[in-house]
Amino acid sequence: MMDARRIGIVGPCSSGKSTLARALKPLGYRVKEIMQEHCAAPMMWRRISNPDVLIYLDVSMDVAAQREGLEQPSSWWVEEREVRLAHARAHCDLYIDTSALTPEDILTQVLDYLQGGAAKSGV
């Protein structure tokens, strides 16, 4: 059975968002990837597109810093990231730290959430 819920995906990894979107679309989900990566993106996306489920795909501080090419992240960068993550956890339905997960693991967690209608997750 196809599921027509609207899914919004936000987070710092565009390839992770795209991979998840490609996996969910054949199942009937209407998926939008959020390209903005700043602290207000989850709240803005919820207001603009009104998804049924908003998912935040995160990576660890080390992985995020490495992707930004930072050997030693500045205190400003760390603080801004913490604000963004607090905002994401408050405004997203599902938060997943993807640092040690395969795309299949991420899809499994998302489908478990979608099929179970679970409360907010701190996975």
Secondary structure as the mmCIF struct_conf table of DSSP 4:
data_model
#
loop_
_struct_conf.conf_type_id
_struct_conf.id
_struct_conf.beg_label_comp_id
_struct_conf.beg_label_asym_id
_struct_conf.beg_label_seq_id
_struct_conf.end_label_comp_id
_struct_conf.end_label_asym_id
_struct_conf.end_label_seq_id
STRN STRN1 ARG A 6 VAL A 10
BEND BEND1 GLY A 11 PRO A 12
HELX_RH_AL_P HELX_RH_AL_P1 SER A 14 LEU A 24
HELX_RH_3T_P HELX_RH_3T_P1 LYS A 25 LEU A 27
TURN_TY1_P TURN_TY1_P1 GLY A 28 GLY A 28
STRN STRN2 ARG A 30 GLU A 33
BEND BEND2 HIS A 38 HIS A 38
TURN_TY1_P TURN_TY1_P2 CYS A 39 ALA A 40
HELX_RH_AL_P HELX_RH_AL_P2 ALA A 41 SER A 49
BEND BEND3 ASP A 52 ASP A 52
STRN STRN3 VAL A 53 ASP A 58
HELX_RH_AL_P HELX_RH_AL_P3 MET A 61 ARG A 67
TURN_TY1_P TURN_TY1_P3 GLU A 68 GLY A 69
BEND BEND4 GLU A 71 GLN A 72
HELX_RH_AL_P HELX_RH_AL_P4 SER A 75 HIS A 91
BEND BEND5 ASP A 93 ASP A 93
STRN STRN4 LEU A 94 ASP A 97
TURN_TY1_P TURN_TY1_P4 SER A 99 ALA A 100
HELX_RH_AL_P HELX_RH_AL_P5 PRO A 103 GLY A 116
TURN_TY1_P TURN_TY1_P5 GLY A 117 GLY A 117
STRN STRN5 SER A 121 SER A 121
#
